[in-house]
Amino acid sequence: MNLPTAARALRRPDFLKLWLGYVLSEMGSQVTQVAIAWQLYLLTHSAMSLGLVGLFRFLPILLMSLVGGVVADGLDRRRLMVGAQIALALNSAALAALTFLGRATPVELYGFAFLAGLARSFDNPARQALLPNLVPAEELPNALSLNASAWQAATLVGPVVGGALVAVSGPAAAYAVDAVTFGAMAVAAWSLSFRQKTRGAGAVSLRAAVEGLRFLRGTPVILWLMAIDFAACLLGGSMMLMPIYADTILRVGARGLGLLYAAPAGGALVAALLMAARPPIRRQGATVLVAVACYGLSIAAFGLSRDIRLSLLFLAASGAADTVSMIIRQTVRQLLTPDELRGRMTSVNMVFFMGGPQLGELEAGAVAKWLGAPFSVVSGGVLCVLAVLGFTAAAPSIRRLRDATAPAAGSPSLQAS
């Protein structure tokens, strides 16, 4: 297959299968995100109710993600992915049926969000830990950039499709589409030719979990990168407030809501494609700090905007900055982590990477309830910038981080300063 340099990892058949399945699956998830936010807003007209979705998505990640990582390192990651995707498909199908029958209440919506988070606690560690096995080490930064491009393409198209689908056919149709896309991802995972040498069920233990935490403690640069991401998402997370902006501030309705959700992905997709085309960034730590600061400034500017065009521009800028940070953080973590620990490191990262946005939505909803949505968004962006200044002073290992491109050794005692 003759592909340009920016897409060289797609020459690997297994990576191509997983990449295509991931695009479809994430597109369906984004359709559901728009649908569940709009449906919940119509049922409650409450900022706090929107923020609670984040809490119910985060709780299973907090409770089960490390378990999912241990399972991903001990058992067959491919089979684990298939099982998790089937569970997600059934969850979305049940939500579609309940909504179609007119029996969905906020309690049910929170319950389905919790179950989806539970399945992802096993799916994400398996998928991310499997990825470095599908491409050579020198192609891993490119593969991660392409993976980010896939996610951003899905989050660009998915919300627009979701907004239109909800406006025309209602939320039930959106959930049904999501169920089908999860099925497509399950088929893609099952068709992979790669076969993992598993350690067996005996490797799934408390000792295995402690081993992963011990490695993280001995590799502080990974922990600092996770903490920076958590702080940025906790303080700057405001996407669940988009229905309020669409309805009462920008007055653009359900179709406009889809555009607001898609805008960060538009900027992020451009950033991911540029990252895939260029050589790996050398001054990785400093770049992450600058990117997170730009993210916070963009979020604050969006909160101040009352023009839909400027709002979309600022959201696109936030997505671009976030993607630059994400690709660098994932590359450093994957390259510094031995293969037998990658599932556990991914699961710990999930608490930061997914927990931050979900708790951020809860925090944004609570502040918006008392002080209004614009204050919640603007103050969150400003605090994000202040947090970057704090990390710059407190974590010299991040400021000095550069050229973390050597593949991890097989020993869990690998250190990073």
N, C-alpha and C positions, 0 to 999 in steps of 0.2 A: 504494500500500500504506500503510495507516494504522497506524503503529507508534509506541509510546511513545518518549519522548526517549532513554531508555537503549538503545534498539535502532535508532536512526535510520539508522545506516550500512547496515542490512539492507535498506533501500529500494533500494539499488543492486544491480541484478540480478547483475552479475559478482561483487561482493563476497559476495552471498548464496550463489552457487554454490560459491565457493572456501571459504566458511565451513562450509557443510554437508559438503563433501568432507573438510575438515580434521577436523571432529568425528568422522566415521566412521574416517578413517585413523588418527587418534591413539588412538581407542578400541581399534582392533586392535593398535596398538603396545603399549598398556598391558596387554592380554591376554597378549601375547607376553612382556612383561617379567616378569610373575608366573610364566608357564610356564617360562621359561628359568632363572629363579632357583631355582625349586623342583626342576626336573629336575637342575640342576647340583648342588644341595645333596644330593639323594638319591644322586647318583653319587659324590660326594666327601666329604660331611659336613665340609667345610673352609671356614673363613672366608676364607682366602687365595684359594682357588679362586673364591669369589664375587666378591672384590675384583678379580680379574684380568679379569672381564668388562668392568669399567670401562676397563682399560688397552686392551683390544682394540677397544672402541668409540671410544676417543680417538685412537689412532694414525692412522687414516685422516683424521680431522678435522685433526690437527696437520700431516699431510703434504700434504693435498689441499684444505683449505678455501679458501685464498687462490686456488688455481687455479679452484675452483668459483665464487668471487666474480668473478674476471676473466671467466670464460665467461658468467656471468649478466649482466654489464654489456655484453658484446660481442655475444651471440647472443640469440635469441628465448627469453625467460624462460618463457613458456607451454610451448613445446615441450620445453625442458629439464626442466621439472617433470614432464611426461608421461613422458619417458624414464626419469627417476629413479624415479617411482612404479611403472612397469612392472618395473624392475630389483628394487625392493624386494618387489613381489608375487612374482616368480620366486624370490627368495631365501627368502621365508617358505614358499612351496610346496615347495621342495626340502627345507627343514628339516622340514616336516611329513611328507614321504615318508620321509626317513631315520629319523625318530623312530618312525613307524608300523611300519617294518621292524625296529625294535629295534637299529639300527646306530649310533645317535648316541652319541658319546663326548664328554668335555670338550673334546678338541681340535677336533672338528667344531663344537661349540657356540661356541667362541671364533672359529673361522673364519667362521661365519655372522654373528656379531656384528661382526666386522671388515668384512665385505662390506656389511652394512647401514649401518655408519658411512660407508663409502666413497660409497654412493649418497646419503646425507643431506648429504655435503659439497657436492653439486651441487644437491640439492633445496631445502635451507633458504635459501641465498642467493637463488635464483630466486624462491621463494615470498614471502619477506619483502621483497625489492626490488620485487616486482610490486604488493604491497598498496597503497602510496601512489598508484598509478596508477588504482585502482579506486574511490576516494572523493575528494571535495574536501578540500583541506588542512584546513578547519575541522572536518571530521568525522574526521580521522585519529586523534585521541586516543580517540574513541568506538569507531572500528574496531579499534584495538589492544586496547582493553578487552574488546570482544566476542571478539576472537581469543583473548585470555587466558581468557575465560569458556569458549570452545569447548574449549580445551586442558584446562582444569580440569574441565569436565563429563566429558570423555573419561577423564581420570585418576581421576575419582570413580567412574564406572560401569565402566570397563574392568577395573580390578583386581578388583572384586567379581565381575564376569562371569568373568574369568580364573581366580580362585580356585575358583569353583563348577565351571567347565568342566574344569579340571585335576583336581579332586576326583572328578568324575563320569566324564569321558571320557579324561583323560590329556592330556599336553602336545601331542600331534600335532593334536588337534582345535583347540586354541588357535592353533597356527601356521597352520592352514588358514583359520580365521576372519580372521587378520591378512592373509593373501594376498588374500582377497576385498575387504577394506576398502581396501587399497592400490589395487586395481583401480577402486574407486568414486572415489577421489581422482583417478586418471588421467583418468577420464571427465569429472569436474567441471572439471579444468584444460583439457582439450581443448575443452570447450564454451564457454569464455570468449569474449565478443565483442571484448574489447580486443585490439588488435594493436600490438605494440611496434615502433617504428622502431629497428632494430638497426644497430649500427656495423659488423657483419660480422666474419668470421673474422680479418681483419687487426688488429682491435682486441684480440684475445686474444694478449697478449704480456707479456714481462717488464717492459717499460716501463709497461704498464697497471697491473701489480701495484705497481710502485714509486710510481706516481702516487697510488694508494690509500693506501699507507703514508705518503707525504708529507702528504696531507691529514690523516691521523690525528695525525701529529706536530704539525701546525699547529692542531689542535683538541684541546687537552689535556683538556678537560672530558669528552669522550667516552672517552678512554683511561682516565681515572681511574674513571669509572663502570664500565667493563669490568673494571678491576683489582679494584674492590670486590666485584663479583659473583664473580669468580674466587676471591678469598680466602674468601668466605663459603661457596661450594660446596665448595672444597677442604677446608676445615676442618670444616664442618658436614655434609658429605655422608655419609650412613650408610644409605641405603635398601637397599643390597645386603646389609646385615646383618639385614634383616627376617626372612628364614627362620630365623635363629638365635633371634630374639625369639619368633617364632611357635611354634617347636618346643620350646625348652628353658627360656625365661624366662617368657613369658606362657602357654605351653601352650595355644595356640588352633588349631593345625593349619593345613591348606591354606586352609580357608575364612577363618580368622582372618587369615592372611597377606594375602588379598585386601583385608580391611578395613584392615589396617595400611598397605598401599599406597594405598588410597583416601582415608584420613583427611586427608592434606595437601591433596588436591584438594577435599575438602569445604569446608575453611576458605578455600582459594584461590578457589573458585567464588563464595562469598559476597563476598569482598573484590573480585573482579573485577566483579561485578554492581553493587556499591556505587560502584566507581570509574567505571563506565560511566554511572551515573545522575547523578553529581555533576559540577559544573564542574571543569575541569582544576586540579590542585593548583598553587599559585603557588610556594611554597617547596620546590622540587623536590629540591634537594641535601640540605637538612636532613631531609626526609622519608625519603629513601633511607637515610641514615645511621641514623635511628631504626628504620626497618623492618628493616634487616639486624641491628641489635643485638637486636631482639625475636625475630628468627629464631634467632639463636644461643642466647638464653635458653630458647626453647621446645624446641630440640633437646636442650639439657642436661637440662631437666626431664623430657623423655621418657626419656632414658637412665637416670634415677633411678627412674622409675615401675615398679611391679610389678603394677599394676592395669590391666586392659585398657581400662576406661572412661577413666581418666586418661590413659593412653597415647594413645588416639585423640584426646582433647581437645588434648593438647600437640602432636601431629602436625598437627591441624587449624590450630592457632595458627601453627605454623611455615609452613604453606602460605599462610595469609592474609598474613603478613608478607612472605614471598618474592614474592607476587604484586603487592603494592603497589610494592615495589622494582622488579620486572620491568617493569611497565607504565610507570612513570616513566622508567626507563632507555631503553626502546624508543622512547617518544615523543620524548625529547630527541634520541636518535641519528637518528631518521628526519627530524625537523624541521630539524636542523642539517646534514644531509648532502644535497648535490645529487643529483638523480635518477640521473645518469650514474655516480655512485660508490656507490650504495646496495648493489649486489651485493657489492662489495669490502668495504664497512664491515660488512655482515652476515657475510661470511666471516671477517673478523678477529674479530668478536664471537663467532662460533661457537667459536673456540679458547678464549675465556674462558668463555662461557656453557655450552658443552657439555663442554669439556675439564675445567673445574673439578669438576663432579659426577663425571665418570668417573675422574679422578685421585683425587678425594676418596674414591670407593669403594675404590680400590686402597689408599690410605693407611689408611682405616678397617679394611679387611681385614687389613692388616699389623699394625696396633696390636692389633686384636682377637685375632689369632693368638698374640701374646705376652702381652698383659695382659687379655684378655677383652673381649667385646662391650660391656658396660656402660661400662667405662673408656674405650673408644674413642669411644663416642657422647658421653659427658659431657664429656670433655676437648676434643673437637672443638667442642662448643657454646661452652664457656668461651673457647677460643682465638678463635672467631669474634667474640665480644664484644670481646676485647682488640684484634683486628685493626681493628674499627670505631673504637676510640679512637685507634689509630695513624693511620688515614686521616683522621680529624677533625683531627689535629694537622698532618699532612703535606700535606694538599690543601685549602688555603683556597678554591680555585676551586669545590670541591664545596660547601663550607659556604655560599658566596655565591650559588650557582646558584639562579635563580628566573626565572619567566616565560619559559622557553625555548619559546615558542609560535609564533615567526615562521617561515614556511616558508623552507627553504634557498634561497639564490640558486643560479643555474646555474653559478657559478664555483667551482672546487675550492679557491680561496684563502680561503674563508670562515673566519673566526676565531671562537673562543669562549673567553672567559676564565673 
